[in-house]
Amino acid sequence: MSGSEKSFRVRRYFTFATGLVECLCFAGAVFGWASLVFVLKTEGYFSSLCVNTTESNGTHFVDCSGQYEQFSLVFTIASFMNNFLTLPNGFLFDRFGTTVARLFGISLYTTGTLMIAFVTPAASNLLFAAMSLLAVGGILFLITNMQVGNLFGARRSTIITLYNGAFDSSSALFLVIKLLHETGISLRASFLFLSACSAIHLFRTFFLLPRKFIPHPLPDGYTYGITCGKSKNLGSEQTTANGETPRKYDNVSDVPVKQEKTFRECFLSRFFLWHLLWLSVMQLRHYLFIGTLNPMLQRLTAGEPSLVSQYINAFAITQLCGVLCAPWNGLIMDRHKGKPRAAGESEQEADLRSSVLSLSLTALQCVLFSVCASTPYLPLQYLTFILQVLNRSFLYGGNAAFISIAFPSCHFGKLYGLVMALSAVFSLLQYPCFALVKGALDGDPLYVNIALTLLSMLAFIHPLSVYLHCRSAQRAKNSQSNRETTRT
């Protein structure tokens, strides 16, 4: 192995490790909202919405349902922005490359952390903007890091799902902030520290990631980073057969240009539409669960603060396991790599066939998670937390991995952004669901939970569709092979 090959190998693993830390410690912090709400409630945010109420028997109590509704709305908007703005972020990444996308994401993330650091309970409404900035900046970290999977060839899907699992586990960041707050460290100090960590993100941007993109498959002699020398980019006059300009890569000499599907063909394909349904119904279930976790625990514990805190901590700790669960999904999707393929089967067809099991398991996990979440039995919620983090890690890792294998890599950012944006529109149903529970159902979410469980079963359509496609393609190839054999 030459010196340059050794240097590339070290850089590749260092890029992977630091990207994993970035996703694990920062990217998906917004989904630890349940832990941060506990701190914000203690600090008095939206406390003006709590009112003194008298029951029919004359008992006085403080009704904070309006405060919880506002906290739920903050998370609803932040999670919507996290997904919906992935579409323009995907176009930004595909058009301008890694460096520009990351600098934009870092600026958003840092602004969000600074806003939370300096916002006061008197200006509680600024949390809407702060959490949205934090969410959008974090998803850009994930988008720009997922291409690192291209450096690892046969383990590409495993790396992509691992990064998505780390993204899920980063929701435990707000648990750490909650525990530090309980020891006397202020919310401001914690978020100022997060702002200072932007220096780490800048270091990775300029030294450990390409200026443009990491290609797949990886060409011979490929290097990246600030020390890779002058880039040898594809000529701007080269275009693919469908009229689109191919991506530019760092230090690539000869990258073949092949005919690919257009973005419009990918968007209107059966794969994309069923994949969108698969993601949307399960994501809605998760968002409603996270957004209503605090009031649900308040109801099941009869408002006992120490017990609520105990279950919130348990939920946040289980989120750390996302990074451990996600690679299982990647290994399922990569299990065929290195094995001989069926006669006439392409690599993409083999990848699609392998994805059927992953898509099916993810849908099954969501149904089981929804059933447990619908059962009003407090100790069962520990199992709900485990199923939730397992399903969430499979869901988002499988989403990115499926898009990367089912569609051309030149459209990855746009298609990933589009599916996340459209699913975000669907996820807005969580707020009317929450309002329905609070109003007409008098705080009892049983009927909404049953409806969401039935809705989650629609996710099985997608793996069935992929399976039928693979079977049909294989039958067509076998029929053609038999005709050729007969002629000879």
N, C-alpha and C positions, 0 to 999 in steps of 0.2 A: 504493500500500500504506500503510495507516494505521500510526500508531505502535504500537498494540497488536498488530497483525499482525506487524510487524517484531520486536517483543519476543518474541512467541510463537515465531517462526521461529528466533531466536537461541537461546532456551531449549530448543527442540526438538532442535537440533543439538548443543548443549552436553550435554543429557541423554543423547543417543545416544553422544557421544564418551566421556564419563566412564563410562557404563555399559560400553562396550567395554573401557576400561582396567580397570575393576573385574573383569570376567569374565576378561580376559587375564592379569591379574597375581595374582589371588587365588582365584577360585571353584573351579577344578578341580585345585588343587595336589596333592591326594591321589593323582592318577593319574601323578604323577612319582615314585612310590614306588621305582622301580628305582634312581634316583639317590640318594635319601635312604638306602636300604638300604646303599649303599656307604659312606656316612658313618657310619651307625649301627654297621656291622660294624667299622669302624676304631676307633670309640669304645669298643667292647667290649660292646655291648648283646647280651644272650642268649649271651654267650661261655661261660657255664657249661655250655652244651649241647654244646660241642665236646669231644670225647674223643680220647685217644691210642689208636691202633689199630695192630695189627701184621698185615701181610699174610702169606700162606702162605710167601713166600720170605724172611720175616724182616725186611722193610722196615717201618720205623716212620713213621707219618704221622698228622696231626691230622684227624679226621673231624668236619666241621662241618655235616653234613646235618641234624642236629637244629636247629641255629641257623637254617638256611635255611627249614626247615619252619615254624618259629615266625614268621619274618618273613613267609612266605607267608600264614600264618593271620591275622596282623595286617591285611594287605591284603585278604584275603577278607572279614573281618568289617567293615572300614571301607567297602569297596565295597558290601557288602550293606546296611549302614546308610544309605549315600548314596542308594541306590535305594529300599529298603523304607520308610524314613521320609519319602520324598517324598509318600507317600499322606496321612499326617496333616498334613504341611506344605502340601499342596495344599488340603485342607479348611480349614486355618488361613488361607491366603491368600484363598480364596473367601469365607470367613465374615467375617473381620475386616479384610481389605484389606492394602494395601502396607506401611503404616507399622508395624503390629503384627508382620507376618511378618518384615520386615527387622530390627526391633529384636531379635526372638527369634533370627534367624540371626546377627546381629552378636555377640550374647552367647555363642552356641555357638562361633563361629569364634575369638573372642578367648580364651575359656577353653581351647580346644584348643591354640592357639599358646603360651599361657602354660604349659600342662602340659608341652609338648615342651621349652620353654625350661628348665624347672627339673627335669625328670625326670633321674635318673642311671641308669647301667648296673645298679646294684643294685636299682632299681625298674623294670626293663625292662617289666614287665607293664602299667604305666600307659600304654604306647604304644597298647594296644588302645583305651582310652577316648579318649585324645588324638586319634588319627587318625580315630576315628568322629565326634567332635565337629567336627573340621576338615572332614570330608566333608559332614556334614549342614548345617553353616553355609554351606558353599560352594554347595550345590545351591539353598539359599534365595536366594542372590544371583542365581543364574541364573533361577529361577522369577519373581522380582519384576522382573527386567530384560527378560524376553522380551516383556512387554506394550508396551514402547517401540516395537515394530514397528507397533502400531496408529496411531502418530503419522505413519506414512509411507505409508499407503494402499496404492497399487499395488505397493510394494516391501516389503510386510509379511513375506512368506516369506523374502525375501533378508535382512532385518534379523534375523529369528529364527534363521536358519541361521548368520549371521555371529556372533551372540552365542554360539551353541553351539560354533562353531569356536574362538572366543576361550576358551571354557571348556576345550576340549581342549588348547589351546596353553598354558594356565596351568600345565599339568603340568611345563613347563620351569622353573618357579619353583624346584623342588628341584634342578635342574641348577645354577642360579645359586648356591644355598646350598652345593652340593657344591664348586663352583669357588672360592667364597669360603673354604670350609673348608680347601681345599688351599693357600690363600695365608695362612692363619693366623687367619682370623676364626672365632670359636667358633660352635658351633651355637646356644648360648644367645643370643648377640648378634643373630644373624639372626632368630630367632623373637621376640625382644623387639621388634625393629623391625617385624615383621609385626603384633604386638599393637598397637603405637602407630598403625599405619595404620587402625585402627578409627575414628579421628577422620574420615577421608575417607569411610568408609561412612556415618557418622552425618550428615555434611554433605549427602550425596546424598539420604539418606532424607528430610530435612526441607525441603530447598530445591529439589531437582531431580526429585522424584517425587510423584505424587498421594497423598493420604491414603488413598483407596480404590482405584480402578482407572482405567485408561485405556480408554475404550469403543471398540468397533469395530462399525460405521463411526464415524468421528469426527464429532460434531455440529458445526454452525456455532457459532462463538463459544466453543469449549471452551478452558479454561485449567486450569492445575494448578500445584502448588507452594505454598509458604507465603505467597507474595505475591498469590495469585489472588483473595483476598477470601473472603467467606463463600460456602460451597458452597450451590448450589441442588439439593438432592437429590430424587430421585424420592420421592413420598409412600410412607410405609410401608404404606399400605393398598392400594397397587397390586400386583396379582399377575398372573402370566402365565396363559395358558389351562390350563397343566398344574398350576397350584396353587402354583408356586414364586415366591418373592419376587425381583423383578429386582434386579440389582446397583445400587449407588449409585455415582454418578460425581461428580467434582468439577466444579462450575459448568456443569452441563448443564441447559438449560431444557426442551426438549421431546424426549425420547427415546421413539420408538415402542416399544410393547410388542407383541411378536408371539409366536405360538404356537411353542414349541420342544419338541424331544424331551425326555423326562424323563431323569434320570441313569441310571435302571434300563434304559430302552430303549437308551441309548447303550452301556451296559456289556454288554448281551446281544446287541448287533448283530454281524453277521458281520464288518463292518469292524474292530471293536475286537478280536475274538478272533484274526483272522488277523494283525492288526497286532502283537498281543502275541507271537505265535509268531515273526513277522519280527524283532522286536527281541530276543527272548530268546535265540534260537540264535546270533545274531551277537554279542551282548553276552557270552555265555559264552565264545565263542572269544577275544574280546579280553581278558577278565579273566584267563583261564588263561594267555594269552601274557605279559601284564604281570607277573602273580604269579610266573611261573616263569622270567622272562627271565634273572635272575642265575645260577641253577643251569644253565640251558641254555648260557649263554656260558662258564661254568666248564668244562662238558663239552667244548664245541667248541674251546676255546683251551687245553685240557689244564691249566687252572688258572693260566695266566700273568696275574698281576694287572694289568700295564700294558696288556695286550691287552683284558682284560675292561673296564677303565676306558675305553679308547678306544671300544669298541662301546657302552658305557653312555652316554658323552657323545654319540655319534652318534645314538643313539636319542632322547635328550632333546632334541637340537637339532632333529631332524625334527618333534618335537611342536609346535614353534613355528609350523610351516607349517599347522597346523590352521586358524588364523584366515584363511589365504590360500585354503585349499581349500574351506571351508564355503560362501562366497558363490557358488561355481559351482553348488552344489546349489540354492541359493535362486533363482539366475537361471534354472535349468532349470524350477523350479516356477512362476516368474513370467513365463515366456517368452510366454505368451498374453495377458498384460495389455496393454490398449491396442489389441488387435486385435478385430475384430467376431466375436461368438460365433455359433455355429450357430443356426438358427431354433428358438426355443423353449427354448434352453439357458440355464439359470440360471448365476449366477456361481459357485455352489458346484459345480455339475456340471462347469463348465469347469476349475475348480481341481482337481477329482478326476481328470479326464482328463489334465491336465498332470502330475499326480503319478506316473503310471504309469511314466514313463521314469526318474524319480528313484529310485523304489522298486526298479526292476529293476537299475539301475546299481549301487546300494548292495549288493544281493545278489551281483552278479557280482564286485564288488571284494572282498567277504569271502571268496568261494571262492578267488580268486587269491591273496589274502593268506594264507589257510590252507595252500594248496599250498606256497608259498614257506617259510612257518614250519615246515612238516613236513619240509623237505629239510635234512638234516644237513650243510650246506656253508656254512662260515663267511662267505666274502665275499658270498654270496647274501642274507645277513641285512640288508645295506644296502637292498636292494630290498624286503625284508620290512618294514623300518621305514617306508619311503615308502608302501607299500600300506596299512600299518596306520593311519597318520595320515590318509591320504586317506579310507579306509573309515570310520574312527571319526568324522571330521568330517561325512561324509555321513549316517552312522547317526543320530547324536543330533540334528543339525539337521533331518534329514528326519522324525525321530520327532515333534519338537515341531511342525513345520510341518504335518504330516499331521493331527495331532489338532486343530490350530487351524482347518483348513479342512473336516474331515469331520464335526465335532461343534459344537454351539452353544458360543459363547464363555463363557456363564455356567457351563459345566461344565469349562472348560479345566483349572483347577487340580486338580480332583478326578480327572479322567480321566488327566491327565499323571502325577499322583501314583500312581494305581492301576496304570497300565501299568508304571511304573518299579518299584513295589513287587512286583508279581507277577513281573516279569522278574528282580528281585533274588532271589526264592525259587528260581527256576530256576538262577540263577548260582551258588548254593551248591554245585552239582555240581562246581565247579572244585576244591574241596578233596578230595573223594574221588578225583577224577581225578589230582590231584597225589600223593595217598597211593598210588594204584595204580601210578603211574610209579615212585615211590620203592621200593615193596615188590615186588610180583609181577613187574614189568617190569624190575627191576634198574637203574633210572635211564634206561632208553631209552623216550622218549615217542612213538616212531614210530606204534604202533598206536592210541594215544589221539588223536594228531594226525589220522590217517586217519579215525577215527570222527567227529571233530569237523568235518572237511571234508565228509563225507557229510551230517552233521546240518545244516551251514550251507546246503545246497542246498534245504532245506525253506523257506527264506526266499523263494524264487521263487513260492510259492503266493499270497502277499499281492498283489503287483502283478498277477498273473493274475486274481485275484478282483476287484480294482478295475477292471481293463480289461473284464472280462465284464459287470460292473455298468453301466459307462458305455455299452458297446455296446448292452446290453439297454434302457437308458433312452432312448437315442437312437432305437432302432428303434421303441419304443413311441410316442415323440413323432412320428416320421415317419408311422407308421401312422395315428395320430389326425389328423394334418394332412391325409393323403390322404383319409380318410373325410369330413372337413369340406369339402374341396375338391369331392369327388364330390357331396355333398348340395347344394352351391351351384350 
